[in-house]
Amino acid sequence: MVEKRTFVFVILATIVWASLASAFAGYYYTQNVNTTGQLSQAQDSLQNSLQKVTSNYNVSVQKYDQILSEYSLIYGDNYSQLMPILGNLIKDLGENYTAMFNQEDLNESYTDLLSSYNNLNPGNVTSTDFGNVVTEFYNLFNLCAWKDLGLSISNATSLTVNLLFDYGNGTMVWHNETKVLPGYSLFQATGETAAINYTYWPSGPGHIEVDSINNKASSGGYYWIWYYWDNGQKTWVEGPVGCDAWMLENGGVYKWSYEIPTY
């Protein structure tokens, strides 16, 4: 399973690389480069950017592989003996992704993880309790790793997304061609596009619920629900997780709708 997760990580990172190359190639083509000098400058810029992405990507992968190697040591059913290994994993997670934990939601998640680990009884650890903490660790580790990978290329390129705010009264406002950094969540993009208020919930996949957008607050059974546009199905799909857990893709289309939930 560990090898499979590593393989998936590398494959997705390769897709990011390919997307970067395509984005830069498309950009310079559409700019209608007419002279040899301009073309050479464009090629140099692309090469420098890709070299920077390579360097930053390697750093991200080294951190990921280090912790993943330690994670593979959690094997067996003597949970008391495995406690120190899990403790070191949590410690290394904090040290390798320190910058990530400046974000409120991730900092809260890491604090909760430490608390869960410290509440385990080293002399009498059940498989269920130990497994719950391991799962909590792995989920946070993966989230940090992906965000770190996105940030590793943030100095080389940016993403373009389209945001729609449907106020439920016929007013619909688009923010097209919105520039965001790779690794950005929908929550971050929304906060930079509109005035928002939100509630932080420490449980579940995504910790933030948006309560108000541009002074339009949840009321009378109406809430702000987010969707993404599925190009394959040609339809809006309701967001499956909290907006702070959903990373944006280049060219993605997203909607906030003020409505009464159907669930």
Backbone as CSV, one residue per row, in Angstrom:
resi,resn,N_x,N_y,N_z,CA_x,CA_y,CA_z,C_x,C_y,C_z
1,MET,0.832,-1.203,0.000,0.000,0.000,0.000,0.868,1.254,0.000
2,VAL,1.973,1.186,0.756,2.876,2.344,0.803,3.451,2.628,-0.564
3,GLU,3.870,1.543,-1.295,4.434,1.731,-2.622,3.384,2.321,-3.559
4,LYS,2.131,1.876,-3.412,1.056,2.393,-4.258,0.833,3.866,-4.013
5,ARG,0.848,4.290,-2.737,0.638,5.706,-2.427,1.761,6.547,-2.978
6,THR,2.993,6.031,-2.856,4.145,6.762,-3.403,4.017,6.889,-4.910
7,PHE,3.598,5.794,-5.570,3.425,5.809,-7.015,2.394,6.836,-7.441
8,VAL,1.270,6.880,-6.726,0.214,7.853,-7.027,0.733,9.267,-6.872
9,PHE,1.511,9.507,-5.820,2.075,10.838,-5.580,2.952,11.269,-6.745
10,VAL,3.820,10.352,-7.199,4.736,10.676,-8.293,3.975,10.911,-9.584
11,ILE,2.962,10.084,-9.856,2.172,10.240,-11.076,1.478,11.597,-11.109
12,LEU,0.842,11.976,-9.989,0.142,13.259,-9.937,1.111,14.422,-10.059
13,ALA,2.280,14.267,-9.450,3.285,15.318,-9.569,3.750,15.455,-11.018
14,THR,3.849,14.324,-11.722,4.230,14.357,-13.138,3.184,15.088,-13.962
15,ILE,1.906,14.879,-13.591,0.828,15.584,-14.277,0.956,17.084,-14.067
16,VAL,1.314,17.475,-12.827,1.536,18.898,-12.548,2.623,19.437,-13.455
17,TRP,3.721,18.672,-13.578,4.837,19.079,-14.440,4.355,19.267,-15.881
18,ALA,3.614,18.281,-16.378,3.138,18.353,-17.754,2.201,19.533,-17.960
19,SER,1.370,19.800,-16.964,0.438,20.934,-17.049,1.195,22.247,-17.116
20,LEU,2.261,22.326,-16.324,3.080,23.544,-16.357,3.659,23.775,-17.742
21,ALA,4.233,22.721,-18.307,4.852,22.852,-19.620,3.823,23.271,-20.662
22,SER,2.644,22.645,-20.595,1.582,22.981,-21.544,1.105,24.415,-21.362
23,ALA,0.971,24.823,-20.092,0.494,26.182,-19.815,1.459,27.217,-20.355
24,PHE,2.745,27.014,-20.095,3.734,27.972,-20.585,3.786,27.971,-22.111
25,ALA,3.741,26.785,-22.723,3.793,26.721,-24.183,2.602,27.442,-24.793
26,GLY,1.412,27.196,-24.225,0.214,27.855,-24.722,0.276,29.355,-24.568
27,TYR,0.812,29.793,-23.436,0.897,31.236,-23.171,1.758,31.918,-24.216
28,TYR,2.931,31.373,-24.430,3.843,32.025,-25.357,3.345,31.932,-26.798
29,TYR,2.616,30.876,-27.109,2.050,30.778,-28.450,0.983,31.847,-28.670
30,THR,0.112,31.997,-27.697,-0.980,32.964,-27.845,-0.487,34.398,-27.811
31,GLN,0.691,34.605,-27.275,1.250,35.953,-27.289,1.789,36.346,-28.662
32,ASN,1.694,35.385,-29.616,2.085,35.673,-31.005,3.516,36.199,-31.083
33,VAL,4.456,35.354,-30.693,5.873,35.722,-30.731,6.325,35.785,-32.173
34,ASN,6.752,36.961,-32.608,7.041,37.174,-34.024,8.522,37.180,-34.365
35,THR,9.366,37.441,-33.421,10.785,37.564,-33.739,11.578,36.479,-33.054
36,THR,12.752,36.197,-33.595,13.626,35.179,-33.023,14.058,35.572,-31.623
37,GLY,14.312,36.867,-31.422,14.730,37.337,-30.105,13.658,37.118,-29.058
38,GLN,12.404,37.421,-29.393,11.302,37.216,-28.459,11.108,35.738,-28.164
39,LEU,11.225,34.900,-29.191,11.063,33.466,-28.999,12.153,32.916,-28.090
40,SER,13.376,33.391,-28.306,14.488,32.945,-27.461,14.275,33.344,-26.015
41,GLN,13.787,34.558,-25.802,13.517,35.039,-24.452,12.429,34.195,-23.791
42,ALA,11.399,33.862,-24.572,10.323,33.035,-24.043,10.832,31.653,-23.658
43,GLN,11.675,31.071,-24.499,12.217,29.746,-24.209,13.111,29.774,-22.978
44,ASP,13.903,30.836,-22.839,14.761,30.959,-21.653,13.936,31.072,-20.385
45,SER,12.852,31.851,-20.465,11.987,32.018,-19.303,11.339,30.697,-18.914
46,LEU,10.873,29.948,-19.922,10.267,28.649,-19.657,11.271,27.700,-19.021
47,GLN,12.486,27.677,-19.564,13.511,26.777,-19.041,13.853,27.114,-17.597
48,ASN,14.013,28.408,-17.313,14.335,28.817,-15.942,13.221,28.451,-14.973
49,SER,11.986,28.642,-15.414,10.851,28.322,-14.552,10.775,26.828,-14.260
50,LEU,10.990,26.011,-15.296,10.922,24.568,-15.102,12.069,24.071,-14.230
51,GLN,13.240,24.689,-14.356,14.359,24.315,-13.497,14.053,24.632,-12.043
52,LYS,13.411,25.764,-11.826,13.034,26.139,-10.460,11.989,25.180,-9.906
53,VAL,11.031,24.793,-10.758,10.027,23.824,-10.335,10.689,22.502,-9.963
54,THR,11.653,22.067,-10.775,12.351,20.810,-10.499,13.036,20.845,-9.149
55,SER,13.735,21.934,-8.880,14.456,22.057,-7.611,13.507,22.038,-6.425
56,ASN,12.448,22.837,-6.501,11.489,22.888,-5.401,10.742,21.576,-5.242
57,TYR,10.430,20.945,-6.362,9.729,19.664,-6.320,10.571,18.600,-5.618
58,ASN,11.882,18.582,-5.912,12.764,17.600,-5.292,12.789,17.748,-3.782
59,VAL,12.767,18.991,-3.295,12.746,19.229,-1.851,11.456,18.681,-1.249
60,SER,10.338,18.934,-1.928,9.049,18.442,-1.437,9.020,16.921,-1.385
61,VAL,9.547,16.281,-2.425,9.535,14.823,-2.483,10.445,14.226,-1.410
62,GLN,11.573,14.861,-1.151,12.485,14.364,-0.113,11.802,14.349,1.250
63,LYS,11.065,15.407,1.568,10.340,15.446,2.840,9.259,14.369,2.872
64,TYR,8.562,14.234,1.756,7.495,13.235,1.680,8.052,11.823,1.868
65,ASP,9.132,11.513,1.147,9.707,10.169,1.204,10.289,9.851,2.578
66,GLN,10.854,10.860,3.226,11.420,10.633,4.557,10.342,10.154,5.528
67,ILE,9.237,10.879,5.570,8.166,10.513,6.502,7.479,9.225,6.061
68,LEU,7.327,9.028,4.758,6.688,7.808,4.275,7.515,6.580,4.634
69,SER,8.843,6.708,4.600,9.715,5.600,4.983,9.525,5.249,6.454
70,GLU,9.414,6.267,7.290,9.184,6.027,8.714,7.793,5.427,8.935
71,TYR,6.836,5.880,8.137,5.468,5.373,8.256,5.407,3.876,7.967
72,SER,6.257,3.400,7.057,6.248,1.986,6.697,6.713,1.095,7.838
73,LEU,7.323,1.676,8.881,7.781,0.906,10.031,6.643,0.549,10.987
74,ILE,5.481,1.196,10.805,4.329,0.879,11.656,3.714,-0.416,11.155
75,TYR,4.246,-1.510,11.646,3.809,-2.827,11.193,3.820,-3.786,12.365
76,GLY,2.748,-4.549,12.536,2.661,-5.503,13.635,1.483,-5.196,14.534
77,ASP,1.299,-6.042,15.548,0.164,-5.867,16.442,0.572,-5.603,17.887
78,ASN,1.883,-5.331,18.106,2.327,-4.937,19.442,2.321,-3.411,19.487
79,TYR,1.171,-2.856,19.801,0.981,-1.412,19.673,1.792,-0.628,20.700
80,SER,2.095,-1.235,21.835,2.925,-0.558,22.831,4.324,-0.318,22.276
81,GLN,4.857,-1.297,21.537,6.184,-1.125,20.926,6.143,-0.157,19.749
82,LEU,4.992,-0.027,19.112,4.870,0.869,17.964,4.623,2.319,18.383
83,MET,4.285,2.537,19.645,4.010,3.886,20.127,5.153,4.866,19.876
84,PRO,6.430,4.511,20.193,7.529,5.461,19.953,7.693,5.813,18.476
85,ILE,7.453,4.841,17.586,7.575,5.104,16.149,6.521,6.120,15.715
86,LEU,5.299,5.931,16.186,4.234,6.876,15.850,4.538,8.251,16.432
87,GLY,5.085,8.283,17.648,5.449,9.564,18.259,6.487,10.308,17.448
88,ASN,7.498,9.581,16.946,8.534,10.208,16.110,7.957,10.694,14.785
89,LEU,7.008,9.925,14.240,6.360,10.341,12.996,5.647,11.675,13.171
90,ILE,4.908,11.800,14.254,4.172,13.037,14.513,5.145,14.197,14.729
91,LYS,6.236,13.933,15.429,7.253,14.961,15.666,7.883,15.411,14.345
92,ASP,8.240,14.449,13.493,8.856,14.786,12.208,7.881,15.513,11.287
93,LEU,6.605,15.167,11.389,5.597,15.877,10.599,5.596,17.357,10.958
94,GLY,5.626,17.651,12.245,5.646,19.044,12.689,6.889,19.781,12.247
95,GLU,8.045,19.078,12.244,9.302,19.732,11.874,9.423,19.931,10.369
96,ASN,8.929,18.976,9.584,9.059,19.062,8.128,8.071,20.026,7.499
97,TYR,6.930,20.221,8.143,5.892,21.071,7.560,5.535,22.226,8.499
98,THR,6.555,22.766,9.154,6.339,23.854,10.104,5.577,25.012,9.483
99,ALA,5.971,25.400,8.263,5.333,26.549,7.609,3.848,26.302,7.376
100,MET,3.469,25.052,7.135,2.064,24.733,6.900,1.211,25.018,8.130
101,PHE,1.797,24.811,9.296,1.021,24.924,10.521,0.862,26.367,10.987
102,ASN,1.271,27.307,10.148,0.926,28.708,10.392,-0.521,28.971,9.995
103,GLN,-1.105,28.055,9.197,-2.506,28.166,8.821,-3.367,27.664,9.978
104,GLU,-4.422,28.397,10.283,-5.248,28.083,11.444,-5.786,26.663,11.409
105,ASP,-6.336,26.257,10.251,-6.965,24.938,10.197,-5.955,23.811,10.365
106,LEU,-4.791,23.936,9.721,-3.782,22.886,9.836,-3.151,22.872,11.223
107,ASN,-2.990,24.041,11.816,-2.446,24.108,13.162,-3.378,23.420,14.152
108,GLU,-4.671,23.652,13.992,-5.654,23.008,14.854,-5.626,21.489,14.666
109,SER,-5.493,21.063,13.415,-5.465,19.631,13.132,-4.237,18.974,13.755
110,TYR,-3.101,19.657,13.686,-1.879,19.095,14.268,-1.991,19.047,15.797
111,THR,-2.570,20.078,16.387,-2.777,20.090,17.839,-3.699,18.954,18.263
112,ASP,-4.757,18.723,17.479,-5.678,17.624,17.772,-4.969,16.278,17.653
113,LEU,-4.086,16.149,16.663,-3.334,14.906,16.482,-2.432,14.633,17.683
114,LEU,-1.716,15.657,18.133,-0.867,15.505,19.312,-1.688,15.088,20.527
115,SER,-2.843,15.698,20.683,-3.704,15.379,21.817,-4.178,13.930,21.746
116,SER,-4.551,13.480,20.551,-5.017,12.104,20.383,-3.909,11.115,20.736
117,TYR,-2.693,11.425,20.305,-1.561,10.541,20.605,-1.261,10.524,22.100
118,ASN,-1.249,11.683,22.725,-0.924,11.768,24.151,-1.989,11.108,25.028
119,ASN,-3.199,10.975,24.500,-4.274,10.350,25.261,-4.243,8.824,25.200
120,LEU,-3.379,8.273,24.332,-3.233,6.826,24.276,-2.513,6.325,25.527
121,ASN,-2.908,5.171,25.984,-2.257,4.547,27.143,-1.176,3.607,26.637
122,PRO,0.121,3.977,26.780,1.200,3.161,26.208,1.187,1.715,26.686
123,GLY,0.710,1.473,27.902,0.723,0.117,28.430,-0.465,-0.723,28.029
124,ASN,-1.483,-0.097,27.466,-2.691,-0.834,27.094,-3.353,-0.165,25.892
125,VAL,-2.694,-0.271,24.753,-3.179,0.388,23.542,-4.008,-0.602,22.724
126,THR,-5.248,-0.250,22.434,-6.094,-1.119,21.623,-5.835,-0.866,20.139
127,SER,-6.151,-1.853,19.328,-5.943,-1.713,17.883,-6.808,-0.586,17.316
128,THR,-8.012,-0.429,17.862,-8.915,0.615,17.373,-8.367,2.000,17.680
129,ASP,-7.956,2.226,18.924,-7.444,3.535,19.315,-6.165,3.869,18.558
130,PHE,-5.276,2.890,18.456,-4.013,3.115,17.745,-4.286,3.388,16.270
131,GLY,-5.187,2.589,15.683,-5.506,2.772,14.271,-6.137,4.122,13.977
132,ASN,-6.949,4.614,14.892,-7.570,5.926,14.699,-6.537,7.040,14.652
133,VAL,-5.534,6.951,15.534,-4.497,7.980,15.555,-3.624,7.877,14.306
134,VAL,-3.324,6.655,13.867,-2.534,6.471,12.645,-3.272,7.057,11.449
135,THR,-4.570,6.818,11.367,-5.373,7.375,10.273,-5.390,8.897,10.333
136,GLU,-5.535,9.440,11.526,-5.523,10.894,11.712,-4.191,11.484,11.256
137,PHE,-3.100,10.780,11.606,-1.776,11.223,11.176,-1.654,11.194,9.658
138,TYR,-2.053,10.077,9.049,-1.849,9.916,7.613,-2.668,10.926,6.807
139,ASN,-3.887,11.202,7.244,-4.708,12.189,6.543,-4.071,13.579,6.580
140,LEU,-3.559,13.960,7.741,-2.917,15.268,7.864,-1.611,15.300,7.079
141,PHE,-0.862,14.222,7.123,0.395,14.122,6.376,0.156,14.293,4.881
142,ASN,-0.847,13.586,4.346,-1.136,13.701,2.914,-1.560,15.106,2.534
143,LEU,-2.391,15.735,3.367,-2.844,17.089,3.082,-1.661,18.057,3.058
144,CYS,-0.769,17.934,4.038,0.410,18.797,4.090,1.316,18.563,2.883
145,ALA,1.483,17.294,2.509,2.363,16.962,1.388,1.862,17.569,0.087
146,TRP,0.545,17.486,-0.132,-0.002,18.035,-1.375,0.049,19.557,-1.389
147,LYS,-0.235,20.166,-0.272,-0.136,21.622,-0.207,1.307,22.072,-0.406
148,ASP,2.240,21.329,0.166,3.656,21.655,0.017,4.093,21.532,-1.441
149,LEU,3.591,20.498,-2.117,3.909,20.329,-3.534,3.368,21.489,-4.352
150,GLY,2.145,21.920,-4.043,1.576,23.059,-4.763,2.370,24.320,-4.553
151,LEU,2.780,24.555,-3.298,3.555,25.751,-3.002,4.943,25.695,-3.617
152,SER,5.451,24.478,-3.851,6.796,24.341,-4.405,6.896,24.875,-5.829
153,ILE,5.743,24.998,-6.510,5.767,25.536,-7.869,5.116,26.911,-7.959
154,SER,4.766,27.474,-6.811,4.022,28.733,-6.802,4.822,29.908,-7.348
155,ASN,6.152,29.833,-7.273,6.970,30.933,-7.770,7.189,30.851,-9.268
156,ALA,6.733,29.748,-9.873,6.980,29.569,-11.300,5.744,29.815,-12.152
157,THR,4.572,29.680,-11.571,3.359,29.827,-12.374,2.192,30.162,-11.475
158,SER,1.051,30.413,-12.059,-0.186,30.628,-11.320,-1.307,29.932,-12.067
159,LEU,-2.414,29.731,-11.381,-3.576,29.098,-11.984,-4.653,30.142,-12.269
160,THR,-5.524,29.825,-13.201,-6.653,30.690,-13.529,-7.946,29.919,-13.292
161,VAL,-8.834,30.496,-12.489,-10.116,29.854,-12.200,-11.242,30.859,-12.395
162,ASN,-12.464,30.347,-12.496,-13.659,31.179,-12.620,-14.564,30.922,-11.421
163,LEU,-14.971,31.993,-10.755,-15.819,31.890,-9.575,-17.164,32.569,-9.819
164,LEU,-18.242,31.890,-9.430,-19.588,32.430,-9.561,-20.226,32.523,-8.178
165,PHE,-20.828,33.687,-7.894,-21.584,33.859,-6.653,-23.055,34.031,-7.020
166,ASP,-23.870,33.045,-6.634,-25.309,33.065,-6.886,-26.000,33.413,-5.577
167,TYR,-26.567,34.621,-5.492,-27.124,35.118,-4.242,-28.550,34.625,-3.974
168,GLY,-29.088,33.778,-4.848,-30.386,33.172,-4.609,-31.576,34.062,-4.884
169,ASN,-31.329,35.285,-5.344,-32.422,36.219,-5.635,-32.378,36.705,-7.081
170,GLY,-31.691,35.930,-7.898,-31.545,36.313,-9.304,-30.246,37.023,-9.606
171,THR,-29.547,37.453,-8.554,-28.260,38.124,-8.742,-27.145,37.096,-8.830
172,MET,-26.420,37.117,-9.940,-25.307,36.190,-10.143,-24.094,36.989,-10.596
173,VAL,-23.000,36.868,-9.868,-21.799,37.650,-10.148,-20.643,36.701,-10.451
174,TRP,-20.042,36.888,-11.620,-18.902,36.076,-12.030,-17.588,36.811,-11.749
175,HIS,-16.594,36.067,-11.331,-15.220,36.561,-11.244,-14.377,35.641,-12.122
176,ASN,-14.322,35.976,-13.404,-13.615,35.150,-14.366,-12.122,35.488,-14.411
177,GLU,-11.356,34.502,-14.879,-9.893,34.683,-15.028,-9.250,35.127,-13.717
178,THR,-9.710,34.562,-12.616,-9.132,34.897,-11.313,-7.817,34.153,-11.134
179,LYS,-6.746,34.877,-10.853,-5.430,34.281,-10.686,-5.233,33.829,-9.241
180,VAL,-4.810,32.578,-9.081,-4.522,32.033,-7.759,-3.215,31.249,-7.827
181,LEU,-2.631,30.994,-6.675,-1.400,30.217,-6.616,-1.710,28.728,-6.616
182,PRO,-0.817,27.919,-7.198,-0.985,26.464,-7.098,-1.047,26.042,-5.636
183,GLY,-1.884,25.094,-5.330,-2.044,24.654,-3.964,-3.127,25.406,-3.210
184,TYR,-3.691,26.442,-3.841,-4.759,27.211,-3.196,-6.007,26.359,-3.037
185,SER,-6.694,26.565,-1.921,-7.989,25.927,-1.711,-9.090,26.872,-2.176
186,LEU,-10.297,26.319,-2.318,-11.435,27.160,-2.691,-11.684,28.216,-1.617
187,PHE,-11.457,27.871,-0.367,-11.630,28.816,0.734,-10.706,30.024,0.562
188,GLN,-9.444,29.778,0.232,-8.491,30.874,0.048,-8.890,31.761,-1.125
189,ALA,-9.281,31.143,-2.243,-9.679,31.923,-3.418,-10.934,32.739,-3.135
190,THR,-11.867,32.154,-2.400,-13.094,32.873,-2.064,-12.791,34.077,-1.184
191,GLY,-11.906,33.885,-0.210,-11.547,34.968,0.699,-10.842,36.118,0.010
192,GLU,-10.159,35.838,-1.103,-9.482,36.899,-1.837,-10.391,37.568,-2.861
193,THR,-11.545,36.950,-3.111,-12.476,37.489,-4.102,-13.655,38.209,-3.469
194,ALA,-14.027,37.785,-2.270,-15.211,38.355,-1.616,-14.953,38.516,-0.123
195,ALA,-15.787,39.334,0.525,-15.734,39.483,1.984,-16.515,38.331,2.605
196,ILE,-15.860,37.531,3.438,-16.524,36.356,3.982,-16.397,36.299,5.503
197,ASN,-17.362,35.632,6.123,-17.288,35.219,7.521,-17.460,33.707,7.546
198,TYR,-16.812,33.049,8.480,-16.860,31.599,8.481,-16.767,31.048,9.892
199,THR,-17.134,29.769,10.021,-17.035,29.037,11.276,-16.048,27.902,11.095
200,TYR,-15.183,27.720,12.084,-14.202,26.643,12.028,-14.713,25.453,12.835
201,TRP,-14.817,24.298,12.171,-15.221,23.056,12.833,-14.046,22.087,12.790
202,PRO,-13.575,21.595,13.950,-12.348,20.793,13.986,-12.500,19.361,13.507
203,SER,-13.673,18.938,13.068,-13.841,17.566,12.629,-14.312,17.526,11.181
204,GLY,-14.095,16.364,10.565,-14.557,16.182,9.197,-13.502,16.561,8.174
205,PRO,-13.686,16.160,6.908,-12.739,16.479,5.832,-12.936,17.906,5.335
206,GLY,-12.275,18.829,5.932,-12.494,20.246,5.666,-13.130,20.846,6.897
207,HIS,-12.500,21.859,7.443,-12.896,22.341,8.767,-13.708,23.630,8.749
208,ILE,-13.903,24.222,7.587,-14.473,25.566,7.537,-15.837,25.575,6.848
209,GLU,-16.786,26.244,7.480,-18.110,26.483,6.895,-18.265,27.986,6.666
210,VAL,-18.535,28.366,5.435,-18.705,29.779,5.106,-20.104,30.214,5.520
211,ASP,-20.175,31.196,6.421,-21.450,31.666,6.962,-22.001,32.877,6.219
212,SER,-21.103,33.665,5.627,-21.547,34.910,4.991,-20.609,35.262,3.848
213,ILE,-21.189,35.711,2.741,-20.405,36.198,1.600,-20.936,37.570,1.221
214,ASN,-20.051,38.549,1.261,-20.432,39.929,0.932,-21.682,40.365,1.695
215,ASN,-21.666,40.074,2.995,-22.725,40.470,3.926,-24.039,39.715,3.748
216,LYS,-24.063,38.721,2.897,-25.234,37.865,2.748,-25.018,36.650,3.648
217,ALA,-25.690,36.636,4.814,-25.430,35.621,5.828,-26.444,34.486,5.777
218,SER,-26.018,33.310,6.238,-26.929,32.177,6.350,-28.090,32.545,7.268
219,SER,-29.311,32.265,6.816,-30.497,32.656,7.595,-31.726,31.937,7.057
220,GLY,-32.656,31.613,7.956,-33.927,31.043,7.537,-33.814,29.751,6.777
221,GLY,-32.839,28.942,7.109,-32.651,27.672,6.417,-31.801,27.761,5.171
222,TYR,-31.392,28.976,4.789,-30.528,29.173,3.627,-29.058,29.166,4.065
223,TYR,-28.231,28.509,3.248,-26.807,28.435,3.526,-26.032,28.640,2.223
224,TRP,-24.747,28.933,2.377,-23.866,29.026,1.216,-23.307,27.637,0.933
225,ILE,-23.641,27.095,-0.232,-23.200,25.768,-0.663,-22.291,25.935,-1.879
226,TRP,-21.186,25.218,-1.897,-20.285,25.364,-3.045,-20.382,24.171,-3.998
227,TYR,-20.138,24.466,-5.296,-20.185,23.464,-6.352,-18.959,23.616,-7.265
228,TYR,-18.650,22.559,-7.972,-17.675,22.666,-9.062,-18.326,22.174,-10.352
229,TRP,-17.855,22.716,-11.471,-18.426,22.342,-12.758,-17.704,21.113,-13.301
230,ASP,-18.468,20.038,-13.557,-17.926,18.800,-14.113,-18.020,18.864,-15.630
231,ASN,-16.874,19.017,-16.290,-16.885,19.147,-17.743,-17.372,17.885,-18.434
232,GLY,-17.074,16.723,-17.827,-17.487,15.476,-18.441,-18.994,15.302,-18.423
233,GLN,-19.609,15.584,-17.276,-21.058,15.436,-17.146,-21.829,16.693,-17.547
234,LYS,-21.099,17.796,-17.737,-21.730,19.067,-18.099,-22.778,19.476,-17.077
235,THR,-22.383,19.448,-15.817,-23.319,19.802,-14.759,-22.556,20.268,-13.531
236,TRP,-23.279,20.979,-12.646,-22.703,21.384,-11.372,-22.747,20.209,-10.400
237,VAL,-21.657,20.009,-9.674,-21.583,18.947,-8.674,-21.325,19.584,-7.314
238,GLU,-22.153,19.211,-6.339,-21.985,19.787,-5.007,-20.663,19.349,-4.399
239,GLY,-19.986,20.292,-3.756,-18.698,19.997,-3.157,-18.778,18.863,-2.149
240,PRO,-17.905,17.853,-2.269,-17.976,16.690,-1.386,-17.317,16.893,-0.037
241,VAL,-16.501,17.939,0.105,-15.803,18.217,1.360,-15.872,19.713,1.646
242,GLY,-15.343,20.114,2.809,-15.285,21.527,3.135,-14.427,22.287,2.140
243,CYS,-14.760,23.549,1.916,-14.081,24.337,0.877,-12.590,24.503,1.140
244,ASP,-12.156,24.390,2.403,-10.734,24.551,2.710,-9.936,23.296,2.410
245,ALA,-10.617,22.184,2.098,-9.926,20.943,1.781,-9.900,20.675,0.273
246,TRP,-10.488,21.592,-0.516,-10.584,21.370,-1.964,-9.599,22.272,-2.692
247,MET,-8.544,21.665,-3.252,-7.560,22.442,-3.994,-8.053,22.707,-5.416
248,LEU,-7.752,23.886,-5.902,-8.253,24.326,-7.202,-7.401,23.775,-8.331
249,GLU,-8.051,23.574,-9.474,-7.318,23.148,-10.658,-7.337,24.265,-11.693
250,ASN,-6.342,24.265,-12.543,-6.243,25.303,-13.553,-7.428,25.216,-14.516
251,GLY,-8.108,26.345,-14.705,-9.277,26.376,-15.580,-10.554,25.914,-14.916
252,GLY,-10.488,25.609,-13.621,-11.665,25.125,-12.909,-12.741,26.194,-12.767
253,VAL,-13.993,25.747,-12.704,-15.130,26.651,-12.546,-15.855,26.259,-11.259
254,TYR,-16.070,27.240,-10.375,-16.642,26.976,-9.062,-17.772,27.954,-8.767
255,LYS,-18.737,27.496,-7.983,-19.904,28.326,-7.684,-20.240,28.256,-6.200
256,TRP,-20.568,29.433,-5.649,-21.170,29.522,-4.325,-22.640,29.872,-4.520
257,SER,-23.514,29.039,-3.962,-24.951,29.239,-4.152,-25.645,29.400,-2.804
258,TYR,-26.438,30.468,-2.683,-27.199,30.722,-1.462,-28.542,30.019,-1.594
259,GLU,-28.707,28.900,-0.866,-29.868,28.054,-1.075,-30.191,27.231,0.151
260,ILE,-31.327,26.568,0.106,-31.708,25.620,1.146,-31.144,24.268,0.763
261,PRO,-30.315,23.670,1.604,-29.721,22.375,1.270,-30.791,21.320,1.024
262,THR,-30.488,20.391,0.133,-31.442,19.315,-0.190,-31.278,18.109,0.706
263,TYR,-30.192,18.045,1.482,-29.992,16.884,2.347,-30.673,17.091,3.684
